């Protein structure tokens, strides 16, 4: 069994009779969390504007840090000097770290992916760096998360289309899908080779290492990746390369096909997917863990998620509204009596409290949804879920209650891009 496998214990406590959803518990060295679980993202060992107590107040049981950002600043070695991320950010619950490969690939111009690793330019000082599987694992060992992710090659899920003005458009449209499939094949094989290097480099028995399945929307390649990655006896597995440009229908079809093929006795983690409808579809396919930057990124920009759908608090229609963001919500903002009119005032006056309260509300929104979903699995009673959560009837983003839909998360999947949580 892979090193660190004993650090993570997963127990399935109930299964739905009408779908593949399951209710479970994941035990880690820093406590347990219930599944299906939503992990808010504290990219650089913080969620902007929120204290650990405020994060706990949302019902969050596990959070995510990102190895790429902490490696660059303040450095993983400095985090280790303070006793690891738990002590550094004063969070005593479970933490998962993303490996940093997606950010190294997506956040830098001139990034080069080769067998040794990913060569990229630091967004802090412009220096060129090489992130290898061994270095990614070393960084995550130093950060000290309970669950760490293998270093993987994450290509775009879909082939890019040629610009309409390109005179050679028809030729490029014929060649690009073929080139993209070759890139996907290269990525899944390299991901498997890198996973072997990650397993060999993993040096801490108190951290569970999860492998990541790639393959885009090509189900044949997904099955090939599953065979390669699941050949390693790891405590958990993730579906990567999702929510990086596909349509909601493509995301749902991929997850429905891939999740049941992953080991049934290990937690299944869908990386970077965070809209309500997408979460529900994945839960029903058998997925146990989710993360996304949507709650905090949108909260800072003045977008609030509600059971009815998203709204933009800066809009003038809220100026005289004495009601809460969501009457059904018990977060610090809604339960504390802060009105939409007051919240709009905070944003119009550029007061820090506005982004803080909306971030807390948005995280609590997703945690309340997960509580309801877990109850539906336990009781196998799904019929009234959409009545309680009308946003689930819509597409990925739900139906906006007022103008301007919330900010999408394509560039924020896998623990966020430059606009950190």
Residue pairs with C-beta under 8 A, 6 or more apart in sequence:
1 233
2 199
2 202
2 209
2 232
2 233
2 234
2 235
3 199
3 202
3 203
3 204
3 205
3 209
4 148
4 202
4 204
4 205
4 206
4 207
4 208
4 209
4 235
5 208
5 209
5 233
5 234
5 235
6 205
7 28
7 29
7 146
7 205
7 206
7 207
7 208
7 235
8 26
8 27
8 28
8 146
8 147
8 208
8 235
8 236
8 267
9 26
9 27
10 24
10 25
10 26
10 27
10 35
10 235
10 236
10 265
10 266
10 267
10 288
11 24
11 25
11 27
12 22
12 23
12 24
12 264
12 265
13 23
13 24
13 25
13 378
14 22
14 23
14 377
14 378
15 21
15 22
15 23
15 377
16 22
16 284
16 376
16 377
16 380
16 382
17 380
18 380
18 382
19 284
19 285
19 382
20 259
20 260
20 284
20 285
20 286
21 36
21 283
21 284
21 286
21 373
21 376
21 377
22 35
22 286
22 288
22 377
23 34
23 35
23 36
23 374
23 377
23 378
24 34
24 35
24 267
24 288
25 32
25 33
25 34
25 35
26 32
26 33
26 35
26 37
26 62
26 94
26 267
26 288
26 289
28 62
28 94
28 146
28 147
28 208
29 146
29 206
30 86
30 92
30 93
30 94
30 95
30 146
31 61
31 92
31 93
31 94
32 61
32 94
33 61
33 62
33 93
33 94
34 61
34 374
35 267
35 288
35 289
35 374
36 279
36 283
36 287
36 288
36 289
36 290
36 370
36 373
36 374
36 377
37 61
37 62
37 288
37 289
37 290
37 370
38 60
38 274
38 279
38 290
38 291
38 292
38 366
38 367
38 369
38 370
39 60
39 62
39 63
39 64
39 96
39 289
39 290
39 291
40 47
40 55
40 58
40 60
40 63
40 64
40 291
40 295
40 296
40 363
40 366
40 421
41 47
41 63
41 64
41 66
41 291
41 292
41 293
41 296
41 415
41 416
41 421
42 55
42 63
42 64
42 65
42 89
42 91
42 421
43 64
43 65
43 66
43 69
43 293
43 415
43 416
43 420
43 421
44 65
44 66
44 69
44 70
44 73
44 420
45 65
45 70
45 79
45 85
45 88
45 89
46 89
47 55
47 63
47 296
47 359
47 421
48 296
48 300
48 355
48 359
48 420
48 421
49 300
49 352
49 355
49 356
49 359
50 296
50 356
50 359
50 360
52 89
52 90
52 91
54 332
54 356
54 360
55 63
55 91
55 363
56 93
57 331
57 332
57 360
57 364
58 331
58 360
58 363
58 364
58 367
59 364
59 367
59 368
59 370
59 371
60 93
60 363
60 367
61 93
61 94
62 93
62 94
62 95
62 96
62 146
63 91
63 93
63 94
63 95
63 96
64 95
64 96
64 97
64 98
64 291
64 415
65 85
65 95
65 96
65 97
65 98
65 143
65 145
65 415
66 97
66 98
66 100
66 103
66 415
66 416
67 76
67 97
67 98
67 99
67 100
67 136
67 139
67 140
67 143
68 98
68 100
68 101
68 103
68 104
68 107
68 131
68 415
69 100
69 103
69 420
70 76
70 79
70 85
70 97
70 139
70 143
71 100
71 131
71 135
71 139
72 122
72 123
72 124
73 124
76 138
76 139
76 140
76 142
76 143
77 142
79 85
79 88
79 142
79 143
79 144
80 142
80 143
80 144
82 88
83 144
84 142
84 143
84 144
85 91
85 95
85 97
85 143
85 144
85 145
86 92
86 95
86 144
94 146
94 147
95 144
95 145
95 146
95 147
96 145
96 146
96 147
96 148
96 149
96 291
97 140
97 143
97 145
97 147
97 148
97 149
98 149
98 271
98 414
98 415
99 136
99 140
99 148
99 149
99 150
99 151
99 152
100 131
100 136
100 139
100 151
101 118
101 131
101 136
101 151
101 152
101 153
101 154
102 154
102 240
102 413
102 414
102 415
103 414
103 415
103 416
103 417
104 111
104 118
104 120
104 131
105 111
105 113
105 118
105 120
105 154
106 411
106 417
107 120
107 123
107 417
107 418
108 120
108 121
108 122
108 123
109 121
110 120
110 121
111 118
111 119
111 120
111 121
112 118
112 119
112 120
113 119
113 153
113 190
115 190
115 193
116 130
116 132
117 130
117 131
117 132
117 133
117 135
117 151
118 130
118 131
119 128
119 129
119 130
119 131
120 128
120 129
120 131
121 127
121 128
121 129
122 128
122 129
123 418
131 151
132 151
132 197
133 150
133 151
133 194
133 195
133 197
133 198
133 201
134 197
134 198
134 201
136 151
136 198
137 148
137 151
137 198
137 201
137 202
137 203
137 209
138 201
138 203
140 148
140 149
140 207
141 148
141 202
141 203
141 204
141 207
144 204
144 207
145 207
146 206
146 207
146 208
147 207
147 208
147 210
147 236
148 202
148 207
148 208
148 209
148 210
149 209
149 210
149 212
149 238
150 191
150 194
150 195
150 198
150 209
150 210
150 211
150 212
151 194
151 197
151 198
152 187
152 191
152 194
152 195
152 212
152 214
152 240
153 186
153 187
153 188
153 190
153 191
153 194
153 214
154 187
154 214
154 240
154 241
154 244
154 414
155 180
155 183
155 184
155 186
155 187
155 214
155 216
155 241
156 180
156 183
156 216
156 244
156 245
157 216
157 217
157 241
157 242
157 244
157 245
157 246
157 250
158 180
158 216
158 217
158 245
158 246
159 176
159 177
159 179
159 180
159 181
160 176
160 180
161 173
161 176
162 168
162 169
162 172
162 173
162 176
163 169
166 172
180 216
181 218
181 221
184 214
184 215
184 216
184 218
184 221
185 221
187 214
187 241
188 214
188 215
188 221
188 224
188 225
188 228
189 228
191 212
191 214
191 225
191 228
191 229
192 225
192 228
192 229
192 231
195 211
195 212
195 228
195 229
195 232
196 232
198 209
199 209
199 232
199 234
202 209
208 234
208 235
208 236
209 234
209 235
210 234
210 235
210 236
210 237
210 238
210 267
210 269
211 229
211 230
211 232
211 234
211 236
211 237
211 238
212 229
212 237
212 238
212 239
212 240
212 271
213 222
213 225
213 226
213 229
213 230
213 237
213 238
213 239
213 240
213 258
213 262
214 221
214 222
214 225
214 240
214 241
215 221
215 222
215 223
215 224
215 225
215 241
215 258
216 222
216 241
216 254
217 246
217 250
217 253
217 254
219 254
219 257
219 258
222 254
222 257
222 258
222 261
223 261
226 258
226 261
226 262
229 237
230 237
230 262
230 263
234 266
235 266
235 267
236 266
236 267
236 268
236 269
236 289
237 262
237 263
237 266
237 267
237 268
237 269
238 268
238 269
238 270
238 271
238 289
239 254
239 255
239 258
239 259
239 262
239 268
239 269
239 270
239 271
239 287
240 271
240 414
242 251
242 254
242 255
242 270
242 271
242 272
242 273
242 413
243 251
243 271
243 272
243 273
243 274
243 278
243 409
243 410
243 413
244 272
244 410
244 413
245 410
246 254
248 275
248 277
248 278
248 395
248 396
251 273
251 278
251 281
251 396
252 278
252 281
252 282
252 285
255 270
255 273
255 281
255 282
255 285
255 287
256 281
256 285
259 268
259 270
259 282
259 285
259 286
259 287
260 285
260 286
262 268
262 286
264 286
267 288
267 289
268 286
268 287
268 288
268 289
269 287
269 288
269 289
269 290
270 282
270 287
270 289
270 290
271 291
271 413
271 414
272 291
272 292
272 409
272 412
272 413
272 414
272 415
273 279
273 282
273 290
273 292
273 413
274 290
274 291
274 292
274 293
274 294
274 295
274 366
274 409
275 292
275 294
275 396
275 397
275 398
276 305
276 366
276 369
276 389
276 391
276 392
276 398
277 391
277 392
277 394
277 395
277 396
277 398
278 396
279 290
279 366
279 369
279 370
279 373
280 373
280 385
280 392
282 290
283 373
283 377
291 415
292 409
292 412
292 413
293 409
293 412
293 415
293 416
293 419
293 420
293 421
294 305
294 362
294 406
294 407
294 409
294 412
295 305
295 359
295 362
295 363
295 365
295 366
296 359
296 362
296 363
296 421
297 407
297 409
297 412
297 416
297 419
297 421
298 304
298 305
298 310
298 358
298 362
298 406
298 407
299 355
299 358
299 359
299 360
299 361
299 362
299 363
300 355
300 358
300 359
301 407
302 312
302 313
302 314
302 347
302 354
302 355
302 358
303 310
303 311
303 312
303 313
303 358
303 362
303 404
303 406
303 407
304 310
304 311
304 312
304 313
304 325
304 326
304 358
304 361
304 362
304 365
305 361
305 362
305 365
305 366
305 391
305 398
305 406
306 325
306 326
306 329
306 365
306 391
306 401
307 326
307 328
307 329
307 365
307 388
307 389
307 390
307 391
308 326
308 390
308 391
308 401
309 390
309 391
309 394
309 398
309 399
309 400
309 401
310 391
310 397
310 398
310 400
310 401
310 405
310 406
311 318
311 325
311 400
311 401
311 402
312 402
312 403
312 404
313 325
313 340
313 343
313 344
313 347
313 354
313 358
314 344
314 347
314 348
315 344
315 402
315 403
315 404
317 402
318 340
318 341
318 343
318 344
319 341
319 344
320 341
321 339
321 340
321 341
321 344
322 339
322 340
322 341
323 339
323 340
324 333
324 334
324 337
324 338
324 339
324 340
325 333
325 334
325 340
325 343
325 358
325 361
326 334
326 361
326 365
327 334
328 368
328 388
329 335
329 361
329 364
329 365
329 368
330 364
330 368
331 360
331 361
331 364
331 365
332 357
332 360
332 361
332 364
333 343
333 357
333 358
333 360
333 361
334 361
338 357
343 354
343 357
343 358
345 351
346 353
346 354
346 357
347 354
347 355
369 389
372 385
372 388
372 389
373 385
375 381
376 382
376 385
385 392
386 392
386 393
390 399
391 398
391 399
392 398
393 399
397 405
397 406
397 408
411 417
412 419
412 421
